Amino acid sequence: MKYKSSAFSAASGSLDGTVFSHNKGGRYVRGRTVPTNPGTPQQTVVRSLMAQLSNFWVNVLSATARAEWDTYGTIVGATDPLGDQIPLSGLNAYQRSNVPRMQSGLGRVDVAPVIFDRGEYTLPTFSVQAAGDTVTVAFTSTDAWASQVGSSMLVYASRPVNPSIVYFKGPYRFAGRINGAATPPTSPAIIALPFPCATTQKVFVRVTVSRVDGRLAPPFRGFSIAV
């Protein structure tokens, strides 16, 4: 929970299971929990990519390149769980842009974007097919990303759940990508799901778009009942 009361302006640490702290978004209060560390293969991959990018940040990027990522992260930032816009450090912005690209097999982008937005796109629709365990993604082929070589729509999916489930936070598993090209890809695209499913099960789908210059668009989440 975020707060603005001056009564707790200097509060820091934990008290009776409540943690007082702050970040770039301001002061906040949360319940004290002991974090879990399942260490799944997918988490291990992401952690490895984060470490690689930290190494690139220190040993590969020039001071000028790091300063440009600082500028991009400060101006564009990210949206926190409460819907507020928060700035990112240059390293955070660099990792945010590149982890999804490297995870999906796209090339790393070391030069910060010079367009100060996150690259909007038209929201797609989904349809899950139990036969073949696929999701059909209907997208807008006239969107800018679709005609850019090196840009892609990234598709993630949940494990199948009961149709009564109305909210799914995660984790999502990377399923595939729809690549931009000089001749835009044809919609819809059929992507293999990372998990098998059966008819009447619900599958949540998450998509984002990574642009060739490194901009990562806000994610869009939806679901489909498998048929």
Backbone hydrogen bonds, N-H to C=O, Kabsch-Sander energy under -0.5 kcal/mol:
donor,donor_aa,acceptor,acceptor_aa,energy
3,Y,27,R,-1.6
8,F,5,S,-1.1
9,S,6,S,-1.4
11,A,8,F,-1.5
13,G,20,F,-2.1
15,L,18,T,-2.9
18,T,15,L,-1.7
19,V,30,R,-3.4
20,F,13,G,-3.6
21,S,28,Y,-2.3
23,N,26,G,-2.1
26,G,23,N,-1.7
28,Y,21,S,-2.6
29,V,1,M,-3.9
30,R,19,V,-2.0
32,R,17,G,-3.2
33,T,31,G,-0.5
44,T,40,T,-2.5
45,V,41,P,-2.1
46,V,42,Q,-2.1
47,R,43,Q,-2.6
48,S,44,T,-2.1
49,L,45,V,-2.4
50,M,46,V,-2.5
51,A,47,R,-2.2
52,Q,48,S,-2.5
53,L,49,L,-2.7
54,S,50,M,-2.1
55,N,51,A,-2.1
56,F,52,Q,-2.6
57,W,53,L,-2.6
58,V,54,S,-1.7
59,N,55,N,-3.0
60,V,56,F,-2.6
61,L,56,F,-2.4
66,R,62,S,-2.4
67,A,63,A,-2.2
68,E,64,T,-2.0
69,W,65,A,-1.9
70,D,66,R,-2.2
71,T,67,A,-2.1
72,Y,68,E,-2.3
73,G,69,W,-3.0
74,T,70,D,-2.2
75,I,71,T,-2.4
76,V,72,Y,-2.8
77,G,72,Y,-0.7
77,G,73,G,-0.8
78,A,86,I,-2.6
80,D,78,A,-0.5
80,D,84,D,-2.9
83,G,80,D,-2.5
86,I,78,A,-3.1
88,L,73,G,-1.9
93,A,89,S,-2.5
94,Y,90,G,-2.5
95,Q,91,L,-2.7
96,R,92,N,-2.9
97,S,93,A,-2.2
98,N,94,Y,-1.7
99,V,95,Q,-2.8
101,R,97,S,-0.6
102,M,98,N,-2.9
103,Q,99,V,-2.7
104,S,100,P,-1.6
105,G,102,M,-0.9
106,L,101,R,-3.1
110,D,108,R,-0.6
112,A,110,D,-0.5
116,F,114,V,-0.6
117,D,115,I,-1.8
125,T,138,A,-1.8
127,S,136,T,-1.2
129,Q,134,T,-2.9
130,A,128,V,-0.5
132,G,130,A,-0.9
133,D,130,A,-1.1
134,T,129,Q,-1.9
135,V,191,I,-2.8
136,T,127,S,-3.4
137,V,135,V,-0.6
137,V,189,A,-3.3
138,A,125,T,-2.4
138,A,136,T,-0.6
139,F,137,V,-0.7
141,S,139,F,-0.8
143,D,140,T,-1.8
146,A,143,D,-0.8
147,S,143,D,-0.5
147,S,144,A,-1.2
148,Q,145,W,-1.7
149,V,147,S,-0.6
150,G,180,G,-0.5
151,S,148,Q,-2.0
152,S,210,S,-2.4
153,M,178,I,-2.4
154,L,152,S,-0.6
154,L,208,T,-2.9
155,V,176,G,-3.0
156,Y,206,R,-3.0
157,A,173,R,-2.5
158,S,204,F,-2.2
161,V,202,K,-2.7
165,I,162,N,-1.9
173,R,157,A,-3.1
175,A,155,V,-3.1
176,G,155,V,-1.6
178,I,153,M,-2.5
179,N,177,R,-0.6
180,G,151,S,-3.3
181,A,146,A,-2.4
189,A,137,V,-2.6
191,I,135,V,-2.8
191,I,189,A,-0.6
193,L,133,D,-2.8
200,T,226,A,-2.7
201,Q,198,A,-1.9
202,K,161,V,-2.8
203,V,224,S,-2.6
205,V,222,G,-2.9
206,R,156,Y,-2.4
207,V,220,F,-2.6
208,T,154,L,-1.6
210,S,152,S,-2.6
211,R,209,V,-0.6
211,R,215,R,-3.1
214,G,211,R,-2.5
217,A,209,V,-2.7
217,A,215,R,-0.5
220,F,207,V,-2.7
222,G,205,V,-2.6
224,S,203,V,-1.9
226,A,201,Q,-3.3
226,A,224,S,-0.5
227,V,128,V,-1.9
